[in-house]
Each structure stands twice: as C-alpha cells, then as structure tokens.
C-alpha cells in the first residue's frame, strides 16, 4: 500500500478528523486533575535513553517509558513504500506499581523536522533480525515488571526524525516527550513554521503570552470548582501563497504530570472580547496574520509544561515550554527478555496468545482478521470523504448533514454484516457504534440549524458534550488492542 505523507494517520482516523472538524474538539471533556507542579523547565528536553515518568491523577508515578535506541535508516526492514524508508525505535516500559497497567504502544510517535507525525506499523523482517530485535508485542505491563521491543515507522526519504513523543490523546489523555533527537530548544516567543503536504511552509504560529488565572482578568469567566482558566495569546500568520483557515481546537496544553487539556468555550461579553479577543476563525488571506486568545481550564495547582499545535491530524508542533517539560527519572531502563521470541530448538505448536510477529502469516485466533480488515476498509473509505472540504458548520446545510448521517448509518449496517472473527468482534462493534453515534450527532446538528441556532453555539455545546467521548474512545481502544493482538494481520486499511 502506498502511504501518502498527508495520511500518516489512518483511514478511520481521517473519518474522525472530518467529523471532529465539523463538531469541534470533543476532547476538552478529558481534563484531568494533577497535584503540585515542578518549579522550572530545564534544557532542551530528554535524550535518547532517558526514562520518562508518567503519573496518575493524584500525582503518583505509574510507568516509566524510555526510547533506548533508534536506527535510521533501518535497512533490516524490508519493503518500504516508494519514497519512504523505515526507522526502528526500541522502547522499554517499566511499571513500579503493584497493579498491572495497560500500555498503548501506538501512542509512541516519531515526528520529523517539519512537524509531520508518523505512527508505527507492521515491518517485514527476517527471522534472525526478529530474534535479535523482538517486536514490541505486549500491551500489559505487569506489576513490578517491564516490557520492551522494537517499533517501526515509515518516514519520507528526505525527512529526519526530530522528536519521539508519547501522545495518547484518545485513551490515557497524556503526553510526554521521550526524546529530543536534534536537541532543539523551544524559545519563548519564537515563530513556529508549519507546512503543506509537500513540506512547503504555509504559515507560522507564535505564543505571544500565557495568562494564568485568567478569570481574574475577565470576571465573567467562572471555571469549575478546583480549576483555573488559562489564556494562551497566539498569532497565526499565513506566510505561504495560499489562504489559511485558523481554528482554536488545534491547540492543546500539557501540564507538569503529562495530562492534556483542550480549548474551553466560555460565553464572554463584547467588552471582554474587545480587551481579550478570541483567536479569529475567519479565513486568513495569504500574507496576513491574526491574533487572539485560546482559553483552557486546568487544575489550580497544575503547571503548564507545553503548548502544542496540530493543524491537522498528520502534524504536531511544540510551540512553547513554559514549565518543567517531561519528567526524567534518572533511572536506566534496559530491554527485558521477550518470551515470545525464544527458540528452544524444539517443535512448538502454533500459539494463539503472546506470539508477537510471525513474519506475516496469520495464525490461531487471528486467522481471518486480514479479510475482515479489507472488508472494513471497503466500507469506510467512501465515507472518509463525507463533507470533505467543509471547514466548519458555517459551510454546510442541514440537508448535507442528513445525507452524511444516512451514509454513516448505511455503512454501520454494512459493517454489522461483515464476517468477523471472534477476536475482532469487539472492534467491529465499536466501529458500528461509532458510525451510528456520529450519524445521530449529524441529525441533531441539522435539526438545530433548521431551528435557527447559530453554528457557533452548536459547536460550543458539542465541544463540552461528554457523549462524544463515549463514541470514539471505545473505537480507538478496541482497534489498538486488535492491532497489538494480531501483528501479522494486515490492518493497514484501517489503522495504517
């Protein structure tokens, strides 16, 4: 399968991106509480091999993650798509707690120097190389134990890996920089360029100011109990030859314990927005710029580590590091023995669990998953273009939304009828539920537009609707679990 640079994410994720573009960022509902913050940022960030600490909502350490090795280009991996080469990253995850912890290896992402993000995928290798460098095939980090293995990424030939990050925005809602490969510093007030699919600069973003306790500056804002409002003042410039469409939901902030927060909508008076205007969302003509604030709600005792920007689902940029950044433990994590790759010299029955990669041959419970994935791709690919080209609710009419809802329901019906192996049943059900759920949201939006509700009010309501979380979180969880359980089934049409 040819992988276009614009689609470093996945077909289903591109469908979600279209949906979320219209509905606004639903992930603001995931805000998590964190305890006291660290005092200051230090240096340019972690080095390859540093162990990075993640915390739970009470501030207790949960796991440590280390990207311990990187091979670029990784010539032991075969069959890279034309124009791409493979990069291998070794990852070790340690669990010091007394309970098993689930780990989403798909959240470990490589970001190149132009900000394009790459997710790991299936890599065809010789049995000798797989024995020497086992795949990262486990998803449960046992209490007091560790798991490790290699992840592989197809990267554009002229690109250079700049960052390795852990960005679990769907499940744990946590982010950490695992390795700053180029040693770049994040300077205060620096213009951060971003690019089109051909890596030509089209714009820049600048963090002009970060105003904490913003409710003191705007008394009309009332954050939830125990929370405080942060205003990030931004400037977006269209530096290329094409117009840009700014939006606020492409920004996020990360606190000192790695939790992600997304833009928060408040009803503000004209007097307030005159003094502190919201970031404009009108089309930005080439050569012009726009400034404004994006608001976030975080726990009172949290400190901001990063401000991030993802202009679309294939790119990721660190705009500012006003706080401590990722927490480095100082421990050294070493790879652990992988029981699935041991070779005793005796004939071993085909395993149905903990097999890791078998070189591309489906075995055991995973038999038939590849056929299911191909059928799913045929159903989902057409609706990836549903309402494509619409930048906001202002660009669609109720009839288009209802047509889109009907297409999603038809796709859900077709998906429900697909022959599905038992191991993929949960993933199949999650896809059906997601499609039907989003269809319902589209119909509701159409009804509200017919009643005369403004697109801005509708989007604001949806951004704070926890029902959206219940739609896409099970989908991502089940697909990630299936991909980990069946590494030799071709899930490329859905997840890579």
LINJO-V524400 format. One record per residue. N is the residue number from 1. RES is the residue in one letter. SS is DSSP state (A for helix, B for strand, O for the rest). Layout:
BEGIN
N,RES,SS
N,RES,SS
END
This chain:
BEGIN
1,X,O
2,X,O
3,X,O
4,X,O
5,X,A
6,X,A
7,X,A
8,X,O
9,X,O
10,X,O
11,X,A
12,X,A
13,X,A
14,X,A
15,X,A
16,X,A
17,X,A
18,X,A
19,X,A
20,X,A
21,X,A
22,X,A
23,X,A
24,X,O
25,X,O
26,X,A
27,X,A
28,X,A
29,X,A
30,X,A
31,X,O
32,X,O
33,X,O
34,X,O
35,X,O
36,X,O
37,X,O
38,X,O
39,X,O
40,X,O
41,X,O
42,X,O
43,X,O
44,X,O
45,X,O
46,X,O
47,X,O
48,X,O
49,X,O
50,X,O
51,X,O
52,X,B
53,X,B
54,X,B
55,X,B
56,X,O
57,X,O
58,X,O
59,X,O
60,X,O
61,X,B
62,X,B
63,X,B
64,X,B
65,X,B
66,X,B
67,X,B
68,X,B
69,X,B
70,X,B
71,X,B
72,X,B
73,X,O
74,X,O
75,X,O
76,X,O
77,X,B
78,X,B
79,X,O
80,X,O
81,X,O
82,X,O
83,X,O
84,X,B
85,X,B
86,X,B
87,X,B
88,X,B
89,X,B
90,X,B
91,X,B
92,X,B
93,X,B
94,X,B
95,X,B
96,X,O
97,X,O
98,X,O
99,X,O
100,X,O
101,X,B
102,X,B
103,X,O
104,X,O
105,X,A
106,X,A
107,X,A
108,X,B
109,X,B
110,X,B
111,X,B
112,X,B
113,X,O
114,X,O
115,X,O
116,X,B
117,X,B
118,X,B
119,X,B
120,X,O
121,X,O
122,X,O
123,X,O
124,X,B
125,X,B
126,X,O
127,X,A
128,X,A
129,X,A
130,X,A
131,X,A
132,X,A
133,X,O
134,X,O
135,X,B
136,X,O
137,X,O
138,X,O
139,X,O
140,X,B
141,X,B
142,X,O
143,X,O
144,X,O
145,X,O
146,X,B
147,X,B
148,X,B
149,X,B
150,X,B
151,X,B
152,X,B
153,X,B
154,X,B
155,X,B
156,X,B
157,X,O
158,X,O
159,X,O
160,X,O
161,X,B
162,X,B
163,X,B
164,X,B
165,X,B
166,X,B
167,X,B
168,X,B
169,X,O
170,X,O
171,X,O
172,X,O
173,X,O
174,X,B
175,X,B
176,X,B
177,X,B
178,X,B
179,X,B
180,X,B
181,X,O
182,X,O
183,X,O
184,X,O
185,X,O
186,X,O
187,X,O
188,X,O
189,X,O
190,X,O
191,X,O
192,X,B
193,X,B
194,X,B
195,X,B
196,X,O
197,X,O
198,X,O
199,X,O
200,X,O
201,X,B
202,X,B
203,X,B
204,X,B
205,X,B
206,X,B
207,X,B
208,X,B
209,X,B
210,X,B
211,X,B
212,X,O
213,X,O
214,X,A
215,X,A
216,X,A
217,X,O
218,X,O
219,X,O
220,X,O
221,X,O
222,X,O
223,X,O
224,X,O
225,X,O
226,X,O
227,X,B
228,X,B
229,X,B
230,X,B
231,X,B
232,X,B
233,X,B
234,X,B
235,X,B
236,X,B
237,X,B
238,X,O
239,X,O
240,X,O
241,X,O
242,X,O
243,X,O
244,X,B
245,X,B
246,X,O
247,X,O
248,X,A
249,X,A
250,X,A
251,X,B
252,X,B
253,X,B
254,X,B
255,X,B
256,X,O
257,X,O
258,X,O
259,X,B
260,X,B
261,X,B
262,X,B
263,X,O
264,X,O
265,X,O
266,X,O
267,X,O
268,X,O
269,X,O
270,X,A
271,X,A
272,X,A
273,X,A
274,X,A
275,X,A
276,X,O
277,X,O
278,X,B
279,X,O
280,X,O
281,X,O
282,X,O
283,X,B
284,X,B
285,X,O
286,X,O
287,X,O
288,X,O
289,X,B
290,X,B
291,X,B
292,X,B
293,X,B
294,X,B
295,X,B
296,X,B
297,X,B
298,X,B
299,X,B
300,X,O
301,X,O
302,X,O
303,X,O
304,X,B
305,X,B
306,X,B
307,X,B
308,X,B
309,X,B
310,X,O
311,X,O
312,X,O
313,X,O
314,X,O
315,X,B
316,X,O
317,X,B
318,X,B
319,X,B
320,X,B
321,X,O
322,X,O
323,X,O
324,X,O
325,X,O
326,X,O
327,X,B
328,X,B
329,X,O
330,X,O
331,X,O
332,X,O
333,X,O
334,X,O
335,X,O
336,X,O
337,X,O
338,X,O
339,X,A
340,X,A
341,X,A
342,X,O
343,X,O
344,X,O
345,X,O
346,X,O
347,X,O
348,X,O
349,X,O
350,X,O
351,X,O
352,X,O
353,X,O
354,X,O
355,X,O
356,X,O
357,X,O
358,X,O
359,X,O
360,X,O
361,X,O
362,X,O
363,X,O
364,X,A
365,X,A
366,X,A
367,X,O
368,X,O
369,X,A
370,X,A
371,X,A
372,X,A
373,X,A
374,X,A
375,X,A
376,X,A
377,X,A
378,X,A
379,X,A
380,X,A
381,X,A
382,X,A
383,X,A
384,X,O
385,X,O
386,X,O
387,X,O
388,X,O
389,X,O
390,X,O
391,X,O
392,X,O
393,X,A
394,X,A
395,X,A
396,X,O
397,X,O
398,X,A
399,X,A
400,X,A
401,X,A
402,X,A
403,X,A
404,X,A
405,X,A
406,X,A
407,X,A
408,X,A
409,X,A
410,X,A
411,X,A
412,X,A
413,X,A
414,X,A
415,X,A
416,X,A
417,X,O
418,X,O
419,X,O
420,X,O
421,X,O
422,X,A
423,X,A
424,X,A
425,X,A
426,X,A
427,X,A
428,X,A
429,X,A
430,X,A
431,X,A
432,X,A
433,X,A
434,X,A
435,X,A
436,X,A
437,X,A
438,X,A
439,X,A
440,X,A
441,X,A
442,X,A
443,X,A
444,X,A
445,X,A
446,X,A
447,X,A
448,X,A
449,X,A
450,X,A
451,X,O
452,X,O
453,X,O
454,X,O
455,X,A
456,X,A
457,X,A
458,X,A
459,X,A
460,X,A
461,X,A
462,X,A
463,X,A
464,X,O
465,X,O
466,X,O
467,X,A
468,X,A
469,X,A
470,X,A
471,X,A
472,X,A
473,X,A
474,X,A
475,X,A
476,X,A
477,X,A
478,X,A
479,X,A
480,X,A
481,X,A
482,X,A
483,X,A
484,X,A
485,X,A
486,X,O
487,X,O
488,X,O
489,X,O
490,X,O
491,X,O
492,X,A
493,X,A
494,X,A
495,X,A
496,X,O
END
